Structures are given as structure tokens and as C-alpha cells.
Amino acid sequence: MNFLSGTEDAISLERLRETLIRLEDTIIFALIERAQFSYNKPVYEPGFYKYKDCEDFEGSFLEYFLRESEKVHASIAKVRRYQSPDEYPFTTGPLPDPIIPPLEYPQILKPNNININAKIMEFYVEKIVPSLCAMDDDQNYGSAATRDVFVAEAKFRDPELQPKYIEYIKSRDSKAIEELLTNKKVEEALLKRLKRKALIYGQDITEAGDFKLDAEHPSKYLKINVDLVVELYEKWVIPLTKEVEVSYLLERLDNN
């Protein structure tokens, strides 16, 4: 998303939803890629491997891989990766300054320290991967997947709802804030769209360009469990999104 195109345009709910819909494709394709390999338990076991360059590291291979990848991304960081307000690295240490001049992003959001990377890692490792993959070890060790305080800010700026948001924020009523944030029709449309996308993207295509699908057994040729994609969003992505939005809004009026 281009946050340099003007504050109001960048924070519009319509633009944010367009970006999130594109991210659905990214997530579905990443899940399809991961599903082709087995669970590979050693990838997720803390301390299973020791590494020459950091013998004191006690995390899992996945955590090590993320850390090393983001060190490589440090070179990406040097060309302004992680400078955009919607990018959060998993690595907790400092990243190098860009080697080209940093961009001046408008102050769209209230400064905050909201970061749910640990929860994303937890539900990915404990819920998603075991459901997605065959529970064995094929020795192919490698894989991986968010954002959303922007949606909360866009909703807060709605002139019709803002008085209610302010009322609930002042009374610290998290439940009322979440109910005000929730749009059931949008959520239902999202889940239907995800199911359709997963069904289409998860099929093999023949050389003639046709879908390879068995009408009586639609899952026979699918590369991914379609229901799992829907469940991922319904049970994890949507609730975590709301958690971030509520956390952000509870701080929205501080020091204003």
C-alpha cells in the first residue's frame, strides 16, 4: 500500500480492504506451497539443532530461519524494507539504516507498540501446520505468514461512528468497541470469497487449460484443504485482527 499518496486516501477503508483482499491471495498461495511438504517436526522443536554461528541459540529451526532470513532482509532493510508503517519484522534486534534516503511517511496512526507476531507464530505452528500437512517427516525443512491497525484507524475516523468509539474508549469497554468494529456481512462475504479462491487456486490445470476436478470427489485433486483456509480466517485471522483493532483504539485517545 502506498502511504505517501495522501493521508486521507491512504487510510480509506475502501483502499485498505482492496489491499487485504490481495493479501488473501498471498496467504492462500503460501499455504498451498507449505502443504506440499510434510509436517517435519524437527523444524518446530526448540533446541533441536545447534548452529555454528550462534551456539547459544535455543529456539527452533523455524525461528532460526526467520532470524537469518531477516538478517538477509537487513540488506533489503538497507533499501527501505521495514520502513513502511505496515511492515513488522519478526526479528527483535535492530536492523541497519537504509543506504538510500528514508521516505517521510505521514503520521497516519497514533504511535503504538502493538505487535502480535508471537501469537501468529503460535497459531501457525500449533494449529495451521499440523492441520495442513501430512504428519510425517520428508526432511524438506523450510516455510511461512498480517497487518491491521490501519483498519481500526479508518473505522475510528467514520464521522457517524466516531462519537460511539470515543464513548466506549473512555469507558474502556472492549466488548462494545469490538461489536462496533464488527461487520458480519463483510465477514461472511470474506469467508465465501476465501472458499472460492482456495477451491480455484488449489486445483491443478491441464495442458489444455482445463481444471482437473472430480465433480463427485472435489477434494481429490485439490492441493489444499479448502475448509482449512476458511477455518484459518474464521478462528484465527478475524479474531486476531479484532484484538489488534481493539488494542489500538483503547490507546487512540491517550495524550490527545
Secondary structure as the mmCIF struct_conf table of DSSP 4:
data_model
#
loop_
_struct_conf.conf_type_id
_struct_conf.id
_struct_conf.beg_label_comp_id
_struct_conf.beg_label_asym_id
_struct_conf.beg_label_seq_id
_struct_conf.end_label_comp_id
_struct_conf.end_label_asym_id
_struct_conf.end_label_seq_id
TURN_TY1_P TURN_TY1_P1 PHE A 3 LEU A 4
BEND BEND1 SER A 5 SER A 5
HELX_RH_AL_P HELX_RH_AL_P1 THR A 7 ALA A 10
TURN_TY1_P TURN_TY1_P2 ILE A 11 ILE A 11
HELX_RH_AL_P HELX_RH_AL_P2 LEU A 13 ALA A 35
TURN_TY1_P TURN_TY1_P3 GLN A 36 GLN A 36
BEND BEND2 PHE A 37 PHE A 37
HELX_RH_3T_P HELX_RH_3T_P1 LYS A 41 TYR A 44
BEND BEND3 GLU A 45 GLU A 45
TURN_TY1_P TURN_TY1_P4 PRO A 46 GLY A 47
BEND BEND4 PHE A 48 TYR A 49
TURN_TY1_P TURN_TY1_P5 LYS A 52 ASP A 53
TURN_TY1_P TURN_TY1_P6 GLU A 55 ASP A 56
BEND BEND5 GLY A 59 GLY A 59
HELX_RH_AL_P HELX_RH_AL_P3 PHE A 61 ALA A 77
TURN_TY1_P TURN_TY1_P7 LYS A 78 TYR A 82
BEND BEND6 SER A 84 SER A 84
TURN_TY1_P TURN_TY1_P8 PRO A 85 ASP A 86
BEND BEND7 PHE A 90 PHE A 90
BEND BEND8 GLY A 93 GLY A 93
HELX_LH_PP_P HELX_LH_PP_P1 PRO A 96 PRO A 98
BEND BEND9 ILE A 99 ILE A 100
HELX_LH_PP_P HELX_LH_PP_P2 PRO A 101 LEU A 103
BEND BEND10 LEU A 109 LEU A 109
HELX_LH_PP_P HELX_LH_PP_P3 LYS A 110 PRO A 111
HELX_RH_AL_P HELX_RH_AL_P4 ASN A 117 PHE A 123
HELX_RH_PI_P HELX_RH_PI_P1 TYR A 124 ILE A 128
HELX_RH_AL_P HELX_RH_AL_P5 VAL A 129 LEU A 132
BEND BEND11 CYS A 133 CYS A 133
BEND BEND12 MET A 135 ASP A 136
BEND BEND13 GLN A 139 GLN A 139
HELX_RH_AL_P HELX_RH_AL_P6 VAL A 149 PHE A 156
TURN_TY1_P TURN_TY1_P9 ARG A 157 ARG A 157
TURN_TY1_P TURN_TY1_P10 PRO A 159 LEU A 161
HELX_RH_AL_P HELX_RH_AL_P7 GLN A 162 LYS A 170
TURN_TY1_P TURN_TY1_P11 SER A 171 ARG A 172
HELX_RH_AL_P HELX_RH_AL_P8 SER A 174 LEU A 181
HELX_RH_AL_P HELX_RH_AL_P9 LYS A 184 TYR A 201
TURN_TY1_P TURN_TY1_P12 GLY A 202 GLY A 202
BEND BEND14 GLN A 203 GLN A 203
STRN STRN1 ASP A 204 ILE A 205
TURN_TY1_P TURN_TY1_P13 GLU A 207 ALA A 208
BEND BEND15 GLY A 209 GLY A 209
STRN STRN2 PHE A 211 LYS A 212
BEND BEND16 ALA A 215 HIS A 217
TURN_TY1_P TURN_TY1_P14 PRO A 218 TYR A 221
BEND BEND17 LYS A 223 ILE A 224
HELX_RH_AL_P HELX_RH_AL_P10 VAL A 226 LEU A 232
HELX_RH_PI_P HELX_RH_PI_P2 TYR A 233 VAL A 237
HELX_RH_AL_P HELX_RH_AL_P11 ILE A 238 LEU A 250
TURN_TY1_P TURN_TY1_P15 GLU A 251 ASN A 255
#
